[in-house]
Amino acid sequence: MVGFFVMAILWSIIGMVPFDVAIKKVFAEPALNYGPTIIYIAFGSWFGRVLVDSGIAVGISAATNKVGKKRPLIAAVLVALVTCLIFVSAYGVGSAIAIGVILLPILLSVGLPRDLALSIFTLSIGAAMYLNVVLYNQVKAFFPKSVYGGRYLQFGICALAVQMLAVMIFLFIHRKKIDPSHADENLAIIGATDNADDVKKVPAIAFLVPLIPVIMNMAFKWDAIPALVLGTLVAMLLTGQFKNYKKAMDFMNSTIKQSISDIAGLIMFLMALTMFSGAASIDAERFRPMIAAILPHSTLVLCLAVGILSPLALFRGPFHIWGAGAATAAVLAGTGLFSDAFMLPLMYTATLFAVSTDITQSWNVWGLEYMKVESRDFLRLGIPVMWIVCIINELLVYHFFG
């Protein structure tokens, strides 16, 4: 947050932006114009918190454990699919921890080694982020004309399917590492027990709740906010939160407070990011001739180049939007050489390479510590998978938007 705010000041000075213009176009208008997106993030965070606190997310996990207990490979596949399903709507390190402490011990209990279990978990979260409205609206800070819906959702579903198929193949390739005889040892190492059977019971129909916002958008063209509110209310209804007035009010108050607390730092970070983006977009005109000369004008070549070079998103590199890639995205968006509808998935796909397997991603860092996994092992397993996925999905970007 502080870094982007300082960079906004520096870029304004370096670009010789007049003081009154900088006050209006760098520090005021970008933050004010980003307000509607903050509302999307707030409602998305609330929906994710309700999924966790109502017991729906944990209930899905427990059902998965029972179904796959006798078939380790099937169990691992189910956990991956359940993780993806939950994080289509849930978001944030808090949700990742709340779900991880349930799902990761399940993976260990059926015999997966710790490093493989963690990679399956984080790769599945990364796949879900293609459809996650909270993360999408963060990226939209750079590409404000892009729209969550229609063609983007078609791309997002295909990209998610590609990554989850890669996870399935990855699991099949490493199936010989699954050894139930090591389950107790691995559970003891992380200080966990396989307690998914002891969780609160929720009706099976509630397992479909995480899909409600996506379905309402695709089928009825609903905006994300009413779709998220509907999903939240249905989740509360199906899990008995409306049995009496006091219980409903207490649950709503607690989940709202926690969900806003979850994103408080994120909101201020995004405010600073939009200020930097405002300065970069003003300066971008100065870079336009140089960028136009070196940047491929073919969208196919650009998609292939970003796919092949996608490991540059790792360690907050130049293709990671929440890292050095902020400058890349801001300058490219400011030149106007390509549409926002094309640029958002182009940069987002590379960023999700890092979200899925980078050791600087918040929930990945937690996972490494919780699962007692070495960083090099985590990177060794995840990078090859995500590199292939990223190249394929960048070709999908070309197919849908190029």
N, C-alpha and C positions, 0 to 999 in steps of 0.2 A: 504493500500500500504506500509506504513512505517512498520507496524507490520510484514507483510510477508517478507520484506527485512531484518529486524532484525532477524526474525526466520531463514532465510536462512543462515545468518552469524553464529547464535548460533548452528544450527544443524550441520554446517560444523565443528565448534570447538568441539562440543560434540562427533561427529562421528570421530574425529581425521583425517579429510580429509587433505591430504598434501596441502600446500598453492597453489602450481602451478596447482594442480588438481582442487582445488576449483575455482580458477580464470577461468579455461577453462570450467569445467563441470558444475559449479553451476551458475556463473555470465555471461558467454559469450554464450556458445552453446545453453542453453535452450531458452534464449531470441531471439537469431538469428534464431533458428529452428521454433520459434512461429510466425515469420514474415508472412508466407503465411496465417495463420489463421487471423491475424490482417487485411489482405486485405479482407477476407470474411466479417469480422465485419464491415469494412468501407463501402463496397458496400451494405450490408444489411441495415446499418443505413441510407444510402442515399435513398434507395428504400422506407424505412419507412417514411422518411421526405417528399419525393415526394408525397406519398399517402395522407399525412396530408395537405401539402401546396397546392396541386393541387385541393383540394376540394373533392377528391374521398371518403376519409374516412368519412367526414362530410356529403357528399351526401348520402352515404349508411345509415347513421344515420337518416337523414331527411326522407328518403323513408320508413324506418322502422317505424318511428313515425306516418306517414300517414296511413300505412297499419293497424297498431294495435291500433289506437286511441280509437276505440269503443269497443275493446275487451281487457281489461287490462292484462289478463293472456297470451293471444296470443302475445300482445305487449311485455311483459316481456321476453317471449321465443324468440321472434325475436331479441330483443336487445342483449340477451345472445349469440345468434348465430352470429349476426353481429360483436359483440366484438371479438369473437373467430376468425371469418374470417379476420378481420383487423389485429389482432396481430399474425396471422400465419406469416406475413411478417414484420409488424411494430414492433419496439422495443424501450424500454427505458422510463424513467420517463417522459421525454418531450412529447413523443407520448401519453403516458397514460393520462397525464393531458389534452392534446389537445383534445383527444377523450372523456375523462371523463366528461369534462365540457359540452359536447353535450349530451352524452348518459345518464348520471346520472339524469339530470333534466327530461329527457323523462320518465325514470322509476318512478320518483316521480310524474310526471304529470298524470300518469295513476293509481296512488294510492298506489304504494309500499311504505312501511315505509323506513326510511333512512338506517337503519342497514341491512335490507334485500336487498335493492337495491345495496348497496356497496358490499355485499358478492357475489351477482350474477355477478357483474362487475369483481371483482378480481378473482373469480373462473373461469370465462370464459377466462380471460387473461392467467391464469395458464394453462388451457387446451391447448391453442394455442401454448404454449412454447414447447410442444413436437415436433412440426414441425418447430419452429422458428430457422432459420439457424444461426442467430447472437448468440443466447444463446447457441445453440448446440456447436458452435465452441469455446465458452468460456470453456465449460466443457471438450472439447477435449484437453485442456492443460494438463490434467491428463492422458488421454487415447489416445495418438497420433495415434495409429494404427486403431482407429475406423473410420468408413466411413459414411458420411451423404448420404444415398441412399439405394436402394435395400431393404434388409431385415430390416434395421433400419426404413425406411419410412413406411413399412408395420406395424411394431410395433407402430410407432408414430401415425399413423392414427387410429389404434385400441385403443390406450391409450387415445388419444384425444376424441374419440367417447365415451369411458367409462366415462370420466370426464364430458363431456357435457350431457350425459344421466343422470348422477347423479345430475347435475344442474337442469335438467328438473323435475326430481322426487322431488328434494328439493323445487323447486318452487310450484309444485302441493301440496306438504304437507303443505306449508305455504300460500296457496291461500286465505284462509279466512282472512289473515292479509291485503290483498289488499283492500283499501278503498279510492276511488276517492274523497270522501268528505274532506279528509285530504291533498289533493294534494297542494292546495294554501298555507296552513300552512307550509308544509315541504319545499316547494320552497322558501318561505319567510325566513325560518330559515337559509338556506344556501346562501341566497342572490342571487338566480338565477331565471330566467324566462324560460318558455318553448318556446324557440325561434328557434326550429329546422326548422320551415317552412321558415325562412328568409335566409337560407344559399344559397350559390352559386349552380346553377343547373349543373349537369354533366350528360352525357348520361348513360342510364341504363347499357349498355354493359361494361362501366368502372367499374361496381361493381364486375366484375370477375377478375380484375387486380391483387388483392392480391394473387390469386391462381396460377398465371403464373409461378413463380419460382418452386413451388412444382410439377405442371403438367409437365413442361419441364424436370425436373429431373426424374420423374417416367416414362413418356412416351418415352422420347428420350435419357435418360441417360446423360443429359447435366450437366456439372459442375455448381455449384451454382453461380459463377461469371457471366458467359454469361447469365444465366437464370435471375439473378437479373437485369443485364443491359437491357435485353429485356423487362422485366416488367417495368422498369423505363421509357424507351423510349415509350412504349405503353401507359403508364399512361400520359406522357406529350402530346403525339399525340392526345389521346382521349379527353383531357381537354383543347385543344386549345393553348398549350404553344408554338407550332411551327408556329403560324400565321405569325410571322415575326422574322427576325434574332435577333434583339435587345431583344425582349421579351424572346426568347428562351435562349439567353446567360445570361440575367439577372436572369431568373428563375433557370437555372443550377447553376450559381455562388452562388446564395443565398442559395439554398438547399444543395449544397456541403459544403459550409462554415458552415452552421448550423448543418448538420449531423456529420461532423468531430468534431465540437465543442461539440456535444452531447456525443461523445465517447472518448474525449481526456483523461479525468480522468480514464475512464475504461481501456484504453490501457496501461497506466502506472501501474495501479493496476495489470493487467494481466502479465506485464513484471516481477513485483515483485513476483507474484504468481508462475510463471514458474521457477524463481530462487529458491524459496522455494521447489518447486516440485523436482528440480534437486538435491538439498541437501538431501531431504527426500528419493529419489530413491537410492542414494548412501548408505545412512544409513539403507535402508530397508533390505539389506542383513544381517545385524546384528540382525534384528527382525524376519527374515524369520523362524528360527526354532521354536521360541515361537508362532508366528502367525499360522504357519502350524499345531501346536499342538492343538490350541484352536479354529481355524476357521473351520466351517463345510466344509467338502469336497464335500458334496452333494449340487449341485446348487439349487435344490428344497428347501432344508432346509434353505439355505442362503437367498433365495428370500422371503420365508415365514417369516424368522426372521427379515429381514430388513423391510418388510411390517408391521409386528406387532409392531416393535419398531420405526416406521417412525415418531411418534411425537418427537423423539429426534432430528429431523431436525429443530424444532422450536427454536427461539431465538438464531440462528446461532450455533446450537448444533453439535454433532459429526457426524450427517448424512447430514448436510448442507454443500455443497461443497464450498460455499463462506462464510464459518464460520469455526468452529472447524473441520468440516468434510473435510477440505482441507488436514489436516494431515492424517485422515482416508483414503481418496482416494489416497494420494501420497504413503503412506506406502503399501496399498494393491496393487496398480499398480506396485510398485517396487519389490514386492515379486514374481511377475509373476505366481502366483498360478492359476489365471483365465485370460481369454483373455480380451483384451480391449473392444472387441465387446460386451461381457457380462457385464463387470464392468461398462461401461458408462451408459447404461440404468438402471442398478441396483441402482447406486448412484443418477442418474439424477431424477428418479421417486421419491425418497425420498426428494430430494432437491425441487422438484416442489410442494410437500406438503406445504413447507414453503413459496415458492414464491406465492402460491395461497391464503394463509390465515395468514401469519405471520405478526406481527406488526413491524418487523424490515426491511421488504421489502420496498424499496423507494416509489413506487407508492401506496402501501397500507397505508403508513404513511401519504402521501398526501391525500388519500381518507378519512381517519379518520378525518383529520382536515377540509377538504372541506365539508364533509357530517355531521359534528358535531356528530359523532358516538363514543360511549365509546369503549375502547379497549376490555373490557371483553365481550361486546355484539358481537363484530366482531369475536372474538375467539370462543365464544360459538356457533355461527352459523356455522362457517367454519370448525372447527376441526373435528366434527363427519363425515361430508361429505368427507373430504379429507382423513381421516383415512381409511374409507371403500374403496375409490377410490385407494388409495396407495396399499392396500393389493391385490386388484384385478389386478392392473397394474403390480405389482411385479410378480404375477403368469403369466401374459403375457410375462414378461421378460424371465421367465423360458421356456415358450412355444416357444418363438422365438429364444432364445440364449442359453438356459440351456443345 
